[in-house]
């Protein structure tokens, strides 16, 4: 979900308008991240073809 999508949801659900920088600062202040989790390491005993 992008910051613009979050802005649109806030407008639709709350009727409030916030700039993307306000949304970003909120997530940053509360240490909320949306990073993808790292891949699992390769299994050493898995069959390979």
Secondary structure, DSSP 8 states (H G I E B T S, - for coil): --HHHHHHHHHHHH-----HHHHHHHHHHTT------------TT----
